């Protein structure tokens, strides 16, 4: 008897899933949005959101005009970090910074070469646009490194003249694991994948159920022999398949455009993604219960998926740098924990022992959202 009930239940779930797939296949515009929009977002955000600072616009006020000052300037612009805009007079520095014609003004004193050959202290002035704090800090680090390199060369020449060799008792040899070239896109891409998946999952499932309300077919489903759990499972299954397909397309796109590879376990990546998608679809069902129109469902779905994923997940802003109260508040989005799993699997190749806590939270979040969604839907039916 129980086996017969299970079979009948599976048949009803299969029927709902078939109905949903047929409706999706008829809606060509929706299919285009579901499969092409994530690729578009990944490529645009992947290239647009980048913390790497290169081609810094510099203007030079060379008061010395010696071969040493020219060599120093050439050493700067020979790298990919600096682009020489112009040679200027000291009085034009304000104009170049105010009008954003240059991000950094280098002022070389008129006794630059004389002091170098006299073994005297030389001071080079850097005027940096500090409006964007992060960019200004990176520019300062670049010019400091360039100045230290110049200082080392001058010291070497001086020691050679007096018959001594340059000796450094301690040398630093930094090696960067997981992201050797310090490419910020490689760090941001897992967060972008999580944001796209939750956005598409929440919005699509919520629009699906709300569309039934607007068309009036939800009443027919409610008076049928379908239970709430059968209806919701039948609705969720096609979108889990779609979301998994999207995840695969996003990973392939990330590999083609940004050289992102899976360094860890592919199986655990699938498991983490399945649990995350379950939580996302549960959130979408909650939205569909609250909203009574497609417009409202789209707005609420976008709000609860996009903003927390963008601001509170660690996608862009480090959670450790946030105030304690906000750090607690970041737990409202499963994207925070999915991103940690993705970075561990994709970038570090770490095992389950390093992200099992994040996986456990996503399981609890998924169960909670699905239970809340089913309770709310059953209550609204009554």
C-alpha positions as CSV (number, residue, x, y, z in Angstrom):
1,X,0.0,0.0,0.0
2,X,2.8,2.4,0.9
3,X,4.7,1.5,-2.2
4,X,1.6,2.3,-4.3
5,X,1.2,5.7,-2.6
6,X,4.9,6.5,-3.3
7,X,4.5,5.5,-6.9
8,X,1.4,7.7,-7.3
9,X,3.2,10.6,-5.6
10,X,6.1,10.2,-7.9
11,X,3.8,10.2,-10.9
12,X,2.2,13.4,-9.8
13,X,5.5,15.1,-9.2
14,X,6.7,13.9,-12.7
15,X,3.5,15.3,-14.2
16,X,4.1,18.8,-12.6
17,X,7.7,18.8,-13.7
18,X,6.7,17.9,-17.3
19,X,4.1,20.7,-17.3
20,X,6.7,23.2,-16.1
21,X,9.3,22.1,-18.6
22,X,6.8,22.4,-21.5
23,X,5.8,25.9,-20.4
24,X,9.5,26.9,-20.2
25,X,10.2,25.5,-23.7
26,X,7.3,27.5,-25.1
27,X,8.6,30.7,-23.6
28,X,11.7,31.4,-25.8
29,X,12.4,34.8,-24.2
30,X,12.5,33.3,-20.7
31,X,14.9,30.6,-21.9
32,X,17.1,33.3,-23.4
33,X,17.1,35.2,-20.1
34,X,17.8,32.0,-18.1
35,X,20.8,30.8,-20.1
36,X,22.3,33.8,-21.8
37,X,21.9,36.4,-19.0
38,X,24.2,34.6,-16.6
39,X,26.9,34.4,-19.3
40,X,26.5,38.1,-20.0
41,X,26.7,39.0,-16.3
42,X,29.8,36.8,-15.8
43,X,31.7,38.3,-18.7
44,X,30.7,41.9,-17.9
45,X,31.3,41.7,-14.2
46,X,34.4,39.6,-14.6
47,X,36.1,42.3,-16.7
48,X,34.5,45.3,-15.0
49,X,35.0,44.4,-11.3
50,X,38.8,44.4,-11.0
51,X,40.9,45.7,-8.2
52,X,44.2,45.5,-10.2
53,X,45.6,49.0,-10.8
54,X,47.6,49.3,-14.0
55,X,48.5,52.1,-16.5
56,X,48.5,54.7,-13.7
57,X,48.6,58.1,-15.4
58,X,51.6,60.1,-14.2
59,X,52.9,63.6,-14.9
60,X,56.5,64.5,-14.2
61,X,57.8,67.8,-13.0
62,X,61.6,67.3,-13.7
63,X,63.4,70.3,-12.2
64,X,66.8,68.6,-12.7
65,X,66.6,67.5,-16.4
66,X,69.7,65.4,-16.0
67,X,70.4,62.0,-17.5
68,X,69.8,60.4,-14.1
69,X,66.3,61.9,-13.8
70,X,65.5,60.8,-17.4
71,X,66.7,57.3,-16.6
72,X,64.6,57.2,-13.5
73,X,61.5,58.3,-15.5
74,X,62.2,55.7,-18.2
75,X,62.4,53.0,-15.6
76,X,59.0,53.9,-14.4
77,X,57.2,54.1,-17.8
78,X,58.9,50.9,-19.0
79,X,56.6,48.9,-16.7
80,X,52.9,48.2,-17.2
81,X,52.0,50.1,-14.1
82,X,52.7,53.7,-15.3
83,X,51.8,55.7,-18.3
84,X,53.5,59.1,-18.8
85,X,50.9,61.8,-19.6
86,X,53.2,64.9,-19.8
87,X,56.1,66.8,-18.5
88,X,54.7,69.7,-16.6
89,X,55.7,72.8,-14.5
90,X,55.3,72.6,-10.8
91,X,52.5,75.2,-10.9
92,X,50.4,72.9,-13.2
93,X,50.2,70.1,-10.6
94,X,46.9,71.3,-9.1
95,X,45.3,71.5,-12.5
96,X,46.4,68.0,-13.5
97,X,45.1,66.4,-10.3
98,X,41.9,68.5,-10.1
99,X,40.9,67.6,-13.7
100,X,42.0,64.0,-13.3
101,X,44.5,64.4,-16.1
102,X,47.0,62.5,-13.9
103,X,46.7,60.2,-10.9
104,X,50.2,61.0,-9.6
105,X,52.6,63.9,-10.0
106,X,56.3,63.1,-9.6
107,X,58.4,66.1,-8.6
108,X,62.2,65.6,-9.1
109,X,64.3,68.3,-7.4
110,X,66.7,70.4,-9.4
111,X,69.7,69.1,-7.5
112,X,68.7,65.4,-8.0
113,X,71.9,64.3,-9.9
114,X,74.2,66.5,-7.8
115,X,73.1,65.0,-4.5
116,X,73.3,61.5,-5.9
117,X,77.0,61.9,-6.9
118,X,77.6,63.8,-3.6
119,X,76.3,60.8,-1.6
120,X,73.7,63.1,-0.1
121,X,70.0,62.5,0.7
122,X,67.7,63.0,-2.2
123,X,63.9,63.6,-1.7
124,X,61.5,62.8,-4.6
125,X,58.0,64.2,-4.1
126,X,54.9,62.2,-5.1
127,X,51.5,64.0,-5.3
128,X,48.8,61.3,-5.4
129,X,45.1,61.7,-6.0
130,X,43.6,60.3,-2.8
131,X,39.9,60.4,-3.7
132,X,39.9,56.6,-4.3
133,X,41.7,55.3,-1.1
134,X,42.4,51.8,-2.4
135,X,43.8,53.0,-5.7
136,X,45.9,55.7,-4.0
137,X,47.4,53.1,-1.6
138,X,48.4,50.8,-4.5
139,X,49.9,53.8,-6.4
140,X,51.9,54.7,-3.3
141,X,53.2,51.1,-3.0
142,X,54.2,51.1,-6.7
143,X,56.2,54.4,-6.5
144,X,57.7,53.3,-3.2
145,X,58.9,50.1,-4.8
146,X,60.3,52.1,-7.8
147,X,62.1,54.5,-5.5
148,X,63.6,51.6,-3.4
149,X,64.9,50.1,-6.6
150,X,66.5,53.4,-7.6
151,X,68.0,53.7,-4.1
152,X,69.5,50.2,-4.4
153,X,71.1,51.0,-7.7
154,X,72.7,54.2,-6.4
155,X,73.9,52.3,-3.3
156,X,75.5,49.6,-5.5
157,X,77.3,52.2,-7.6
158,X,78.6,54.0,-4.5
159,X,79.9,50.8,-2.9
160,X,81.6,49.8,-6.2
161,X,83.4,53.2,-6.2
162,X,84.8,52.7,-2.8
163,X,85.7,49.0,-3.4
164,X,83.0,47.3,-1.4
165,X,80.1,45.0,-2.4
166,X,76.4,45.4,-1.6
167,X,75.3,42.9,1.1
168,X,71.8,42.2,2.3
169,X,71.8,40.0,5.4
170,X,68.1,39.1,5.2
171,X,66.2,38.7,1.9
172,X,62.4,38.2,1.6
173,X,61.2,35.7,-1.1
174,X,57.4,35.9,-1.1
175,X,55.5,33.2,-2.8
176,X,51.8,33.5,-3.4
177,X,49.8,30.3,-3.2
178,X,46.5,29.7,-5.1
179,X,46.7,33.0,-7.0
180,X,50.4,33.5,-7.9
181,X,49.8,36.5,-10.2
182,X,47.5,38.2,-7.6
183,X,44.7,38.4,-10.2
184,X,41.7,40.0,-8.4
185,X,39.3,38.6,-11.1
186,X,40.3,35.0,-10.0
187,X,39.4,35.9,-6.4
188,X,36.1,37.6,-7.4
189,X,34.8,35.0,-9.8
190,X,33.6,32.5,-7.3
191,X,31.5,35.2,-5.6
192,X,30.2,36.2,-9.0
193,X,29.1,32.6,-9.7
194,X,27.3,32.4,-6.4
195,X,25.5,35.8,-7.0
196,X,24.4,34.8,-10.5
197,X,23.1,31.4,-9.4
198,X,21.1,32.7,-6.5
199,X,19.7,35.6,-8.5
200,X,18.5,33.3,-11.4
201,X,17.2,30.6,-9.1
202,X,15.2,32.8,-6.8
203,X,13.7,34.9,-9.6
204,X,12.8,32.0,-11.9
205,X,11.0,29.8,-9.4
206,X,9.1,32.7,-7.9
207,X,7.9,33.9,-11.3
208,X,6.9,30.4,-12.2
209,X,4.4,30.0,-9.3
210,X,3.2,33.6,-9.4
211,X,2.5,33.1,-13.1
212,X,0.1,30.3,-12.1
213,X,-1.7,32.8,-9.9
214,X,-2.1,35.3,-12.6
215,X,-3.3,32.8,-15.1
216,X,-5.8,31.3,-12.6
217,X,-4.4,27.8,-12.9
218,X,-3.1,27.7,-9.3
219,X,-6.7,27.1,-8.1
220,X,-6.9,24.0,-10.3
221,X,-3.7,22.7,-8.8
222,X,-4.9,23.5,-5.3
223,X,-8.1,21.5,-5.7
224,X,-6.4,18.5,-7.3
225,X,-5.0,15.5,-5.5
226,X,-1.6,17.1,-5.3
227,X,-0.2,17.7,-1.9
228,X,1.8,20.9,-1.1
229,X,5.1,19.0,-1.0
230,X,4.4,17.3,-4.3
231,X,3.5,20.5,-6.0
232,X,6.6,22.3,-4.7
233,X,9.0,19.4,-5.5
234,X,7.5,19.1,-9.0
235,X,8.1,22.8,-9.5
236,X,11.6,22.8,-8.1
237,X,13.0,19.8,-10.1
238,X,13.1,21.6,-13.5
239,X,14.7,24.6,-12.0
240,X,17.3,22.6,-10.2
241,X,18.2,21.0,-13.6
242,X,18.3,24.5,-15.2
243,X,20.4,25.9,-12.4
244,X,22.9,23.0,-12.6
245,X,23.1,23.6,-16.4
246,X,23.7,27.3,-15.7
247,X,26.4,26.4,-13.2
248,X,28.1,24.3,-15.8
249,X,27.9,27.0,-18.5
250,X,29.2,29.6,-16.0
251,X,32.2,27.3,-15.1
252,X,33.0,26.7,-18.8
253,X,32.7,30.4,-19.5
254,X,35.0,31.2,-16.6
255,X,37.5,28.7,-17.9
256,X,37.4,30.2,-21.4
257,X,37.6,33.8,-20.5
258,X,39.3,33.9,-17.1
259,X,41.3,30.6,-16.9
260,X,39.3,29.3,-13.9
261,X,39.8,25.6,-13.3
262,X,38.5,23.2,-10.6
263,X,41.5,22.3,-8.4
264,X,39.5,20.4,-5.8
265,X,36.9,17.6,-5.9
266,X,34.3,17.8,-8.7
267,X,31.9,15.6,-6.6
268,X,32.0,18.0,-3.6
269,X,31.5,20.9,-6.0
270,X,28.3,19.3,-7.3
271,X,27.1,18.5,-3.7
272,X,27.7,22.1,-2.5
273,X,26.0,23.5,-5.6
274,X,23.0,21.2,-5.2
275,X,22.5,22.3,-1.5
276,X,23.0,25.9,-2.3
277,X,20.5,25.7,-5.2
278,X,18.0,24.0,-2.9
279,X,18.3,26.9,-0.4
280,X,18.0,29.5,-3.3
281,X,14.9,27.8,-4.7
282,X,13.3,27.7,-1.2
283,X,13.8,31.4,-1.0
284,X,12.1,31.8,-4.4
285,X,9.1,29.8,-3.2
286,X,8.8,32.1,-0.2
287,X,8.8,35.0,-2.5
288,X,6.1,33.4,-4.7
289,X,3.8,33.0,-1.6
290,X,4.2,36.6,-0.6
291,X,3.9,38.2,-4.1
292,X,0.6,38.2,-6.1
293,X,2.0,39.7,-9.4
294,X,5.0,39.0,-11.6
295,X,6.3,42.5,-11.1
296,X,6.3,42.3,-7.3
297,X,7.8,38.8,-7.4
298,X,10.6,40.0,-9.6
299,X,11.4,43.0,-7.4
300,X,11.3,41.1,-4.2
301,X,13.3,38.2,-5.6
302,X,16.0,40.5,-7.0
303,X,16.1,42.5,-3.7
304,X,16.6,39.5,-1.4
305,X,19.0,37.7,-3.6
306,X,21.2,40.4,-5.3
307,X,21.8,42.9,-2.5
308,X,22.8,40.4,0.3
309,X,25.0,38.5,-2.2
310,X,26.7,41.6,-3.3
311,X,27.2,43.4,0.0
312,X,27.1,40.7,2.8
313,X,28.6,37.6,1.3
314,X,32.3,38.5,1.2
315,X,32.0,38.7,-2.6
316,X,33.7,42.1,-2.7
317,X,34.0,43.4,0.8
318,X,35.9,41.2,3.4
319,X,33.5,40.1,6.2
320,X,36.3,40.2,8.7
321,X,36.7,44.0,8.2
322,X,33.0,44.6,8.9
323,X,31.6,45.6,12.4
324,X,30.7,42.7,14.6
325,X,26.9,43.4,14.3
326,X,27.1,43.4,10.5
327,X,29.2,40.1,10.6
328,X,26.3,38.4,12.4
329,X,23.8,39.9,9.9
330,X,25.8,38.4,7.0
331,X,24.5,34.9,7.9
332,X,21.1,35.8,6.3
333,X,22.4,34.8,2.9
334,X,23.6,31.3,1.9
335,X,25.8,32.9,-0.7
336,X,28.4,33.8,2.0
337,X,29.0,30.1,2.7
338,X,28.7,28.9,-0.9
339,X,31.5,31.4,-1.9
340,X,33.7,30.0,0.9
341,X,33.1,26.5,-0.5
342,X,33.8,27.6,-4.1
343,X,37.0,29.4,-3.2
344,X,38.2,26.3,-1.3
345,X,37.4,24.0,-4.2
346,X,38.1,26.1,-7.2
347,X,41.2,28.1,-6.1
348,X,42.8,26.1,-3.2
349,X,41.8,22.5,-4.1
350,X,41.0,22.0,-0.4
351,X,39.1,18.9,1.0
352,X,35.8,18.7,2.8
353,X,37.5,19.1,6.2
354,X,38.1,22.8,5.4
355,X,34.6,23.8,4.5
356,X,32.3,21.3,6.2
357,X,30.9,24.0,8.5
358,X,29.8,26.1,5.5
359,X,28.2,23.0,4.0
360,X,26.3,22.2,7.2
361,X,25.0,25.8,7.4
362,X,23.7,25.6,3.8
363,X,22.0,22.3,4.6
364,X,20.2,23.9,7.6
365,X,19.4,27.0,5.6
366,X,18.0,24.8,2.8
367,X,15.8,22.7,5.1
368,X,14.6,25.9,6.9
369,X,13.6,27.7,3.7
370,X,11.9,24.7,2.2
371,X,9.9,24.0,5.4
372,X,8.9,27.7,5.7
373,X,7.9,27.8,2.1
374,X,5.7,24.7,2.3
375,X,4.1,25.9,5.6
376,X,3.4,29.4,4.1
377,X,2.0,27.9,0.9
378,X,-0.2,25.4,2.7
379,X,-1.5,28.2,5.0
380,X,-2.3,30.4,2.0
381,X,-4.2,27.5,0.3
382,X,-6.4,27.2,3.4
